[in-house]
Amino acid sequence: MYSSTRIFSFFIIIFTFLVTSQCSSKSSDELVQEATKHSEKGAYDKSFDSFLKATKLDPKNVSAFYGLGGIYNYRNEYEKAVQAFKTVVKLDPTNFNARYSLGFTYEKIGKPELAEIEYERYNSLKKRFESMLTKE
């Protein structure tokens, strides 16, 4: 009887831990919001951590990768920024802001020809987006 009570108590503790850990975890979108707030306050290391967690939690979160790219640029980690912005473009080919940021990053690493291509794509996508808005 004593051992069955201990086993039951052990499972209750484990169950409680699992339930509370699930309740307290943030979604990928919540982590992006948190990261954005950190960035607004200039807490870029905290922002980076939140964006990174968001990308790991949801590898298709465009906003998380876009924010991560911006932080990489801030840190002068341009190759990582390129990869983050390329991920955004892969996930959302219509994201003209990612095209602009990718162009900017290419400029920073001395690749003006690639920067020009991205700026052209940015302008094209933005014009299409704006024309869709004026049709409505």
C-alpha positions in Angstrom: 0.0 0.0 0.0 2.8 2.4 0.9 4.6 1.9 -2.4 1.4 2.4 -4.5 0.8 5.7 -2.7 4.3 6.8 -3.5 3.9 5.8 -7.1 0.6 7.6 -7.3 2.1 10.7 -5.7 5.1 10.6 -8.1 2.7 10.5 -11.1 0.7 13.4 -9.7 3.9 15.5 -9.4 5.0 14.6 -13.0 1.5 15.3 -14.4 1.4 18.7 -12.6 4.8 19.6 -13.9 3.9 18.7 -17.5 0.6 20.6 -17.3 2.1 23.7 -15.8 5.0 23.7 -18.3 2.6 23.6 -21.2 0.5 26.4 -19.8 3.4 28.7 -19.2 5.1 28.3 -22.6 4.6 31.1 -25.2 3.6 30.6 -28.8 5.9 31.6 -31.6 3.8 34.7 -32.3 3.9 35.7 -28.6 7.7 35.4 -28.7 7.8 37.7 -31.7 5.7 40.3 -29.9 8.0 40.0 -26.9 11.1 40.3 -29.1 9.7 43.4 -30.7 9.1 45.0 -27.3 12.6 44.2 -26.3 13.9 45.8 -29.5 11.9 49.0 -28.9 13.6 49.3 -25.5 17.0 48.7 -27.0 17.4 45.3 -25.3 18.7 43.6 -28.5 20.2 40.5 -26.8 16.8 39.7 -25.2 15.2 40.4 -28.6 17.5 38.1 -30.3 16.8 35.3 -27.8 13.0 35.7 -28.3 13.2 35.8 -32.1 15.5 32.7 -32.1 13.1 30.8 -29.8 10.2 31.8 -32.1 12.0 30.4 -35.1 12.7 27.1 -33.3 9.2 26.8 -32.1 7.7 27.6 -35.6 10.2 27.3 -38.5 7.6 28.9 -40.8 7.2 32.1 -38.8 8.1 34.8 -41.3 8.1 37.6 -38.7 10.5 35.8 -36.5 13.0 35.2 -39.3 12.6 38.8 -40.4 13.3 40.1 -36.9 16.2 37.8 -36.5 17.7 39.1 -39.7 17.4 42.6 -38.4 19.2 41.7 -35.2 21.9 39.9 -37.2 22.4 43.1 -39.2 22.6 45.1 -36.0 25.3 42.7 -34.7 27.2 43.0 -38.0 26.6 39.2 -38.6 25.7 39.8 -42.2 26.0 36.3 -43.6 23.5 35.1 -40.9 21.3 38.1 -41.8 21.4 37.0 -45.4 20.3 33.5 -44.5 17.4 34.8 -42.3 16.1 37.1 -45.0 16.4 34.4 -47.6 14.3 32.2 -45.3 11.7 34.9 -45.2 11.7 35.2 -49.0 11.4 31.4 -49.3 8.5 31.3 -46.9 6.8 34.4 -48.4 8.1 35.3 -51.9 5.8 38.4 -51.8 7.5 39.9 -48.7 8.9 43.1 -50.3 10.4 44.3 -47.0 12.6 41.2 -46.9 13.8 41.9 -50.4 14.8 45.4 -49.4 16.5 44.2 -46.2 18.3 41.5 -48.2 19.5 44.2 -50.6 20.7 46.3 -47.8 22.6 43.4 -46.3 24.2 42.5 -49.6 25.4 46.1 -49.8 27.0 45.8 -46.3 29.0 42.7 -47.4 30.2 44.3 -50.6 27.9 42.6 -53.1 26.3 45.5 -55.0 25.1 43.4 -58.0 23.1 41.2 -55.7 21.9 44.2 -53.8 20.6 45.8 -57.0 18.7 42.6 -57.9 17.0 42.6 -54.6 16.2 46.3 -54.8 14.6 45.7 -58.2 12.5 42.9 -56.8 11.5 45.1 -53.9 10.4 47.9 -56.2 8.5 45.5 -58.4 6.7 43.7 -55.5 5.9 47.0 -53.8 4.4 48.5 -57.0 2.2 45.4 -57.4 1.1 45.6 -53.8 0.3 49.3 -54.1 -1.6 48.8 -57.3 -3.7 46.1 -55.6 -4.5 48.6 -52.8 -5.6 51.3 -55.2 -8.0 48.9 -57.1 -10.0 48.2 -53.9 
